[in-house]
């Protein structure tokens, strides 16, 4: 009985956190749309781009038209994707549409298109990432991507969203007869994507270094002593030489990696080194796991 009660409490806590994330995410998205992008005729792609054209053409509130556009996709998603996602998407869609129309009554924070695309794109990215963390959507191309996946189509979801956004931004350029609208909108979409990466995937950027050397033991020992970073030995085989080798895997911050590289080259000037970026590192010495 206690187990079931605890399970219900944890489930309720999870849903509460998700609803809060959706609410805050919608606030950020509405803020970026109504106070930066919309008054400057800029688009973040998706249904917001179509609604921007309708807003200036027939003066229909952007939020209202966005919600109307989403209705058929929400209905189809209920049968194709799942009840839980659709419920959260309905909440997100209604919240975003309402907040956009409320904030649209206020004066824009800037009429400079360059500033608008930067701050609008950042705000939209933060909001979208928070909603993604809640495993929800605000409709539009996000919901469309879930539908595409449900039909098992061969078109990658990301590719489809990019194509749709390009078409919609192009329509904005043609409607407003201003190439700069498209150029600034592209910056906003780029920044939006970057913010999603930073928030959704993590901000703890690290680097990974692979070292192949016959003096791997000495290199690993010195890295541990001087840089205070561990190394992992991985058995490898050189396909050209047909010889078995030991490869060191080292992870660290940018300044750690430069020290590690210097150590490896000082000990063995013929060592083979590969360095590449890692989005996030979890565990001892790095970010703690949730």
C-alpha positions in Angstrom: 0.0 0.0 0.0 2.8 2.4 0.9 4.6 1.5 -2.3 1.5 2.4 -4.4 1.0 5.7 -2.5 4.7 6.6 -3.0 4.3 5.8 -6.7 1.3 8.1 -7.0 3.1 10.9 -5.2 6.1 10.6 -7.5 3.9 10.5 -10.5 2.0 13.6 -9.4 5.3 15.4 -8.7 6.6 14.5 -12.2 3.4 15.9 -13.8 3.5 19.0 -11.7 7.1 19.7 -12.7 6.2 19.1 -16.4 3.2 21.5 -16.2 5.5 24.2 -14.6 8.1 23.7 -17.4 5.4 24.0 -20.0 4.0 27.2 -18.4 7.5 28.8 -18.1 8.4 27.6 -21.6 5.3 29.2 -23.1 6.0 32.4 -21.3 9.5 32.6 -22.9 8.1 31.7 -26.3 5.3 34.2 -26.1 7.7 36.9 -24.8 10.1 36.3 -27.8 7.2 36.2 -30.3 5.0 39.1 -29.2 7.7 41.6 -28.0 10.5 40.9 -30.5 9.7 38.9 -33.6 6.0 39.6 -34.5 6.2 43.5 -34.3 9.3 43.4 -36.5 7.7 41.1 -39.1 10.2 38.3 -38.3 9.5 34.6 -38.2 10.8 31.7 -36.2 9.4 29.3 -38.8 6.6 26.8 -38.1 3.0 27.8 -37.6 4.1 31.1 -36.1 5.5 32.1 -39.5 2.2 31.3 -41.3 0.2 33.1 -38.5 2.5 36.2 -38.8 1.4 36.6 -42.5 -2.3 36.2 -41.6 -1.8 38.6 -38.7 -0.6 41.4 -41.0 -3.0 40.4 -43.9 -6.3 40.1 -42.0 -5.4 41.3 -38.5 -6.4 37.9 -37.0 -4.7 37.5 -33.6 -1.6 35.4 -34.0 -2.3 33.2 -31.0 -5.9 32.4 -32.2 -4.8 31.5 -35.7 -2.0 29.3 -34.4 -4.4 27.4 -32.2 -6.8 26.9 -35.1 -4.0 25.6 -37.3 -3.0 23.1 -34.6 -6.5 21.5 -34.1 -6.4 18.9 -37.0 -2.8 17.9 -36.0 -3.9 17.5 -32.3 -6.8 15.3 -33.4 -4.6 13.2 -35.6 -1.9 12.9 -32.9 -4.5 11.6 -30.4 -4.9 8.5 -32.6 -1.3 8.2 -33.9 1.0 9.3 -31.1 -0.7 8.9 -27.7 -3.0 10.4 -25.2 -0.4 11.7 -22.8 1.6 13.7 -25.3 -1.6 15.1 -26.9 -2.9 16.3 -23.5 0.3 18.1 -22.7 0.4 19.5 -26.2 -3.1 20.8 -25.9 -2.1 22.5 -22.6 1.0 24.0 -24.3 -0.8 25.1 -27.4 -3.6 26.9 -25.5 -1.1 28.5 -23.1 1.2 29.7 -25.9 -1.7 31.0 -28.0 -3.3 32.9 -25.0 0.0 34.3 -23.8 1.0 35.5 -27.3 -2.3 37.5 -27.7 -2.0 38.9 -24.1 1.6 40.1 -24.6 0.8 41.4 -28.1 -1.1 44.3 -26.4 2.2 45.6 -25.0 4.7 47.8 -26.9 7.5 45.9 -28.5 10.8 46.1 -26.6 12.7 47.1 -29.8 12.0 48.1 -33.4 15.6 47.2 -34.4 15.3 44.0 -36.5 18.8 42.9 -35.6 18.2 43.1 -31.9 14.7 41.6 -32.3 16.1 38.5 -34.1 18.8 38.0 -31.5 16.7 38.3 -28.3 13.6 36.8 -30.0 15.5 33.8 -31.1 17.2 33.3 -27.7 13.9 33.6 -25.9 12.1 31.2 -28.3 15.0 28.7 -27.9 14.8 28.8 -24.1 11.1 28.3 -24.1 11.1 25.4 -26.7 13.9 23.6 -24.7 11.9 23.8 -21.5 8.8 22.4 -23.2 10.9 19.6 -24.7 12.2 18.8 -21.2 8.5 18.3 -20.2 8.1 15.8 -23.1 5.5 18.1 -24.6 5.0 20.4 -27.5 3.2 23.6 -28.4 1.9 22.1 -31.7 3.2 23.3 -35.0 6.3 21.6 -36.5 7.2 19.9 -33.1 3.9 18.0 -33.2 4.3 17.4 -36.9 7.7 15.7 -36.2 6.0 13.3 -33.8 3.4 12.5 -36.4 6.0 11.9 -39.0 7.8 9.5 -36.7 4.5 7.6 -36.0 3.9 6.9 -39.7 7.5 5.4 -39.9 8.3 7.6 -42.9 11.8 7.5 -44.2 12.2 11.3 -44.1 14.3 12.3 -41.0 12.3 14.4 -38.6 14.9 17.2 -38.4 15.1 17.4 -42.2 11.3 17.7 -42.5 11.2 20.5 -39.9 14.0 22.4 -41.6 12.3 22.1 -45.0 9.0 23.4 -43.6 10.7 26.3 -41.8 12.6 27.3 -45.0 9.3 27.3 -47.0 7.5 29.4 -44.4 10.3 31.9 -44.0 10.5 32.2 -47.8 6.7 32.9 -47.8 7.3 35.6 -45.2 10.0 37.2 -47.5 7.6 37.1 -50.5 4.7 38.5 -48.5 6.6 41.4 -46.9 8.7 41.8 -50.1 11.8 42.3 -48.0 14.8 39.9 -48.2 16.1 41.2 -44.9 13.0 39.6 -43.2 14.3 36.2 -44.3 17.9 37.0 -43.4 17.0 38.2 -39.9 14.5 35.3 -39.4 17.3 32.8 -40.3 19.5 34.3 -37.5 16.5 33.9 -35.1 16.0 30.3 -36.1 19.7 29.6 -35.8 19.9 31.1 -32.3 16.8 29.3 -31.3 18.4 26.0 -32.3 21.6 26.8 -30.4 19.7 27.6 -27.2 17.8 24.3 -27.4 21.1 22.5 -27.7 22.6 24.3 -24.7 19.6 23.9 -22.4 18.2 20.5 -23.6 21.6 18.7 -24.0 23.7 20.5 -21.4 26.1 23.3 -21.0 29.0 21.3 -19.6 31.1 21.3 -22.7 34.1 19.0 -22.5 36.7 17.6 -24.8 37.8 14.0 -25.4 41.4 13.0 -26.4 42.5 9.6 -27.7 46.2 8.9 -27.4 48.0 6.0 -29.0 51.5 5.5 -27.8 53.8 2.6 -26.7 54.6 4.7 -23.6 50.9 4.8 -22.5 51.6 3.9 -18.9 54.0 6.8 -18.4 51.6 9.2 -20.1 48.6 8.0 -18.1 50.6 8.3 -14.8 51.8 11.8 -15.5 48.3 13.0 -16.6 46.9 11.6 -13.4 49.6 13.3 -11.3 49.9 16.7 -13.1 46.4 17.3 -14.4 44.5 15.2 -11.9 42.5 13.5 -14.6 42.0 9.7 -15.1 42.7 7.8 -18.2 41.0 4.7 -19.6 43.1 2.1 -21.5 41.3 0.6 -24.5 42.7 -2.3 -26.4 43.0 -1.6 -30.1 44.6 -3.0 -33.2 46.4 -1.1 -36.0 44.9 -2.5 -39.2 47.8 -1.4 -41.3 50.6 -2.7 -39.0 48.4 -5.6 -37.7 49.8 -4.9 -34.3 47.9 -4.7 -31.0 48.1 -1.4 -29.2 46.8 0.3 -26.1 44.8 3.5 -26.6 44.2 6.0 -23.8 40.8 7.8 -23.5 41.0 11.1 -21.6 38.2 13.5 -20.9 38.6 17.1 -19.6 38.0 20.8 -20.0 39.8 22.8 -22.7 42.7 23.8 -20.5 43.0 20.1 -19.2 43.3 18.8 -22.8 46.0 21.3 -23.7 48.1 20.1 -20.7 47.4 16.4 -21.5 48.5 16.9 -25.2 51.7 18.6 -24.0 52.5 15.7 -21.6 51.9 13.1 -24.3 54.0 14.9 -26.9 56.8 15.5 -24.4 56.9 11.8 -23.4 56.5 10.4 -26.9 56.9 12.9 -29.8 55.6 10.1 -32.2 52.3 9.6 -30.2 49.1 9.7 -32.3 46.5 12.1 -30.8 42.9 12.8 -31.7 40.9 15.5 -30.0 37.2 16.1 -30.4 34.3 17.8 -28.6 31.8 16.1 -26.2 28.5 17.7 -25.4 28.4 16.6 -21.8 30.3 14.4 -19.3 28.6 12.9 -16.3 30.3 11.2 -13.3 33.2 11.6 -11.0 35.1 14.8 -11.6 32.4 16.2 -13.9 28.7 17.0 -13.7 26.7 15.0 -11.2 24.1 12.7 -12.5 20.5 13.5 -11.6 
